[in-house]
């Protein structure tokens, strides 16, 4: 903390995601853990949020596809696009096939700092934004805006920091982000609103799920 360094990088000599690439066994364990956690998050979000008005949902940084698989299974008329780095997508086909939704989900490899595929009317950022500082977040959000039509929906799934007892989990994750990534952090609803405005989105509402994680809903504006 005195030096201003990132604790994880000082301990391991490289960034968190770089370590996962250098150590395949650690990367596989991490992605399996994220898949299991994403399944829990998906169940909570699907209970709390109505996706029936969507036609195609783009899951940005969706990893092995646990979230989009659960969503497509719950909404048989919905189509999906799963987007992430190639290494994160390696097991995604088997996850989608096991859920019986592979035919309704396109797998698209890429980098969300570069560009995102078009053709969706809604996009989901599940536990992505908290990994980055404000400027990197705005880059991701601007790419989401470029991929969505005006009026399209963006759903940020994160723990939202509050001043009451419900915000304890968010503050614990905030410390974890500090250790892993330095300037990455959890944010309040007001802070999400400011980031979204910089990327031509308007925050419409925040829905808290029974799991404690929230859905920050925004609309793409002209």
HELIX and SHEET records of a PDB file:
HELIX    1   1 UNK A    7  UNK A   12  1                                   6    
HELIX    2   2 UNK A   16  UNK A   22  1                                   7    
HELIX    3   3 UNK A   24  UNK A   48  1                                  25    
HELIX    4   4 UNK A   66  UNK A   74  1                                   9    
HELIX    5   5 UNK A   86  UNK A   89  5                                   4    
HELIX    6   6 UNK A   92  UNK A   99  1                                   8    
HELIX    7   7 UNK A  102  UNK A  104  5                                   3    
HELIX    8   8 UNK A  129  UNK A  131  5                                   3    
HELIX    9   9 UNK A  134  UNK A  147  1                                  14    
HELIX   10  10 UNK A  165  UNK A  167  5                                   3    
HELIX   11  11 UNK A  168  UNK A  181  1                                  14    
HELIX   12  12 UNK A  189  UNK A  198  1                                  10    
SHEET    1   A 7 UNK A 105  UNK A 109  0                                        
SHEET    2   A 7 UNK A  79  UNK A  84  1                                        
SHEET    3   A 7 UNK A  56  UNK A  60  1                                        
SHEET    4   A 7 UNK A 122  UNK A 126  1                                        
SHEET    5   A 7 UNK A 153  UNK A 158  1                                        
SHEET    6   A 7 UNK A 214  UNK A 220 -1                                        
SHEET    7   A 7 UNK A 201  UNK A 208 -1                                        
END                                                                             
